[in-house]
Amino acid sequence: MNTAAFLAKVRAAVGNHLSEVIALRNERAIKNDQSYVTRGDMLLDQLIRDLVTAEGANVRLVSEEDAKVGLVDTTGYLVVVDPIDGTE
Protein backbone atom coordinates (compact mmCIF):
# COMPACT_ATOMS: atom_id res chain seq x y z
CA MET A 1 0.00 0.00 0.00
CA ASN A 2 1.22 3.45 -0.86
CA THR A 3 0.48 5.33 2.38
CA ALA A 4 0.60 8.81 0.85
CA ALA A 5 -1.79 7.80 -1.94
CA PHE A 6 -4.14 6.12 0.55
CA LEU A 7 -4.22 9.21 2.78
CA ALA A 8 -4.90 11.37 -0.29
CA LYS A 9 -7.93 9.16 -1.06
CA VAL A 10 -9.16 9.52 2.53
CA ARG A 11 -8.68 13.30 2.43
CA ALA A 12 -10.58 13.51 -0.88
CA ALA A 13 -13.44 11.30 0.34
CA VAL A 14 -13.85 13.34 3.52
CA GLY A 15 -13.65 16.61 1.60
CA ASN A 16 -16.24 15.44 -0.93
CA HIS A 17 -18.68 14.56 1.86
CA LEU A 18 -17.87 17.28 4.39
CA SER A 19 -21.13 19.21 3.97
CA GLU A 20 -23.09 15.99 4.49
CA VAL A 21 -21.04 15.12 7.59
CA ILE A 22 -21.67 18.57 9.04
CA ALA A 23 -25.40 18.29 8.28
CA LEU A 24 -25.51 14.96 10.16
CA ARG A 25 -23.60 16.25 13.18
CA ASN A 26 -26.68 16.67 15.37
CA GLU A 27 -28.33 13.39 14.42
CA ARG A 28 -27.42 10.79 17.00
CA ALA A 29 -27.77 7.04 17.23
CA ILE A 30 -26.93 4.51 19.93
CA LYS A 31 -24.16 2.01 19.21
CA ASN A 32 -24.19 -1.63 20.31
CA ASP A 33 -22.21 -0.67 23.43
CA GLN A 34 -25.01 1.80 24.32
CA SER A 35 -22.85 4.89 23.72
CA TYR A 36 -23.92 7.67 21.39
CA VAL A 37 -22.55 8.30 17.93
CA THR A 38 -23.42 11.00 15.42
CA ARG A 39 -24.57 10.00 11.97
CA GLY A 40 -21.72 12.17 10.69
CA ASP A 41 -19.21 9.95 12.50
CA MET A 42 -20.92 6.87 11.09
CA LEU A 43 -20.69 8.30 7.57
CA LEU A 44 -16.98 9.08 7.97
CA ASP A 45 -16.39 5.63 9.42
CA GLN A 46 -18.11 3.97 6.44
CA LEU A 47 -16.23 6.09 3.88
CA ILE A 48 -12.88 5.11 5.41
CA ARG A 49 -13.97 1.48 5.87
CA ASP A 50 -14.83 1.30 2.15
CA LEU A 51 -11.40 2.72 1.21
CA VAL A 52 -9.64 0.23 3.50
CA THR A 53 -11.63 -2.66 2.01
CA ALA A 54 -10.66 -1.53 -1.49
CA GLU A 55 -6.97 -1.68 -0.50
CA GLY A 56 -7.20 -5.44 -0.05
CA ALA A 57 -6.53 -8.16 2.49
CA ASN A 58 -3.20 -6.72 3.67
CA VAL A 59 -4.93 -3.80 5.42
CA ARG A 60 -6.73 -4.15 8.77
CA LEU A 61 -9.10 -1.63 10.32
CA VAL A 62 -9.81 -0.77 13.96
CA SER A 63 -12.62 1.73 14.35
CA GLU A 64 -13.93 3.59 17.37
CA GLU A 65 -17.46 3.25 16.00
CA ASP A 66 -17.27 -0.53 15.75
CA ALA A 67 -14.61 -1.40 18.31
CA LYS A 68 -14.34 -5.02 19.27
CA VAL A 69 -12.49 -6.02 22.39
CA GLY A 70 -9.68 -8.47 21.84
CA LEU A 71 -6.59 -9.00 19.77
CA VAL A 72 -6.22 -7.45 16.35
CA ASP A 73 -4.29 -9.10 13.55
CA THR A 74 -1.47 -6.62 12.99
CA THR A 75 0.16 -8.27 9.99
CA GLY A 76 0.35 -5.88 7.06
CA TYR A 77 -1.03 -2.38 7.51
CA LEU A 78 -3.25 -1.27 10.38
CA VAL A 79 -5.64 1.68 9.98
CA VAL A 80 -7.11 3.13 13.18
CA VAL A 81 -10.22 5.28 12.71
CA ASP A 82 -11.58 7.81 15.16
CA PRO A 83 -13.92 10.02 13.11
CA ILE A 84 -13.48 13.74 13.49
CA ASP A 85 -17.06 14.82 14.15
CA GLY A 86 -17.12 14.19 17.90
CA THR A 87 -20.32 13.34 19.73
CA GLU A 88 -21.13 15.84 22.44
C-alpha positions in Angstrom: 0.0 0.0 0.0 1.2 3.5 -0.9 0.5 5.3 2.4 0.6 8.8 0.8 -1.8 7.8 -1.9 -4.1 6.1 0.5 -4.2 9.2 2.8 -4.9 11.4 -0.3 -7.9 9.2 -1.1 -9.2 9.5 2.5 -8.7 13.3 2.4 -10.6 13.5 -0.9 -13.4 11.3 0.3 -13.8 13.3 3.5 -13.6 16.6 1.6 -16.2 15.4 -0.9 -18.7 14.6 1.9 -17.9 17.3 4.4 -21.1 19.2 4.0 -23.1 16.0 4.5 -21.0 15.1 7.6 -21.7 18.6 9.0 -25.4 18.3 8.3 -25.5 15.0 10.2 -23.6 16.3 13.2 -26.7 16.7 15.4 -28.3 13.4 14.4 -27.4 10.8 17.0 -27.8 7.0 17.2 -26.9 4.5 19.9 -24.2 2.0 19.2 -24.2 -1.6 20.3 -22.2 -0.7 23.4 -25.0 1.8 24.3 -22.9 4.9 23.7 -23.9 7.7 21.4 -22.5 8.3 17.9 -23.4 11.0 15.4 -24.6 10.0 12.0 -21.7 12.2 10.7 -19.2 9.9 12.5 -20.9 6.9 11.1 -20.7 8.3 7.6 -17.0 9.1 8.0 -16.4 5.6 9.4 -18.1 4.0 6.4 -16.2 6.1 3.9 -12.9 5.1 5.4 -14.0 1.5 5.9 -14.8 1.3 2.2 -11.4 2.7 1.2 -9.6 0.2 3.5 -11.6 -2.7 2.0 -10.7 -1.5 -1.5 -7.0 -1.7 -0.5 -7.2 -5.4 0.0 -6.5 -8.2 2.5 -3.2 -6.7 3.7 -4.9 -3.8 5.4 -6.7 -4.2 8.8 -9.1 -1.6 10.3 -9.8 -0.8 14.0 -12.6 1.7 14.3 -13.9 3.6 17.4 -17.5 3.3 16.0 -17.3 -0.5 15.7 -14.6 -1.4 18.3 -14.3 -5.0 19.3 -12.5 -6.0 22.4 -9.7 -8.5 21.8 -6.6 -9.0 19.8 -6.2 -7.4 16.3 -4.3 -9.1 13.5 -1.5 -6.6 13.0 0.2 -8.3 10.0 0.3 -5.9 7.1 -1.0 -2.4 7.5 -3.3 -1.3 10.4 -5.6 1.7 10.0 -7.1 3.1 13.2 -10.2 5.3 12.7 -11.6 7.8 15.2 -13.9 10.0 13.1 -13.5 13.7 13.5 -17.1 14.8 14.2 -17.1 14.2 17.9 -20.3 13.3 19.7 -21.1 15.8 22.4 
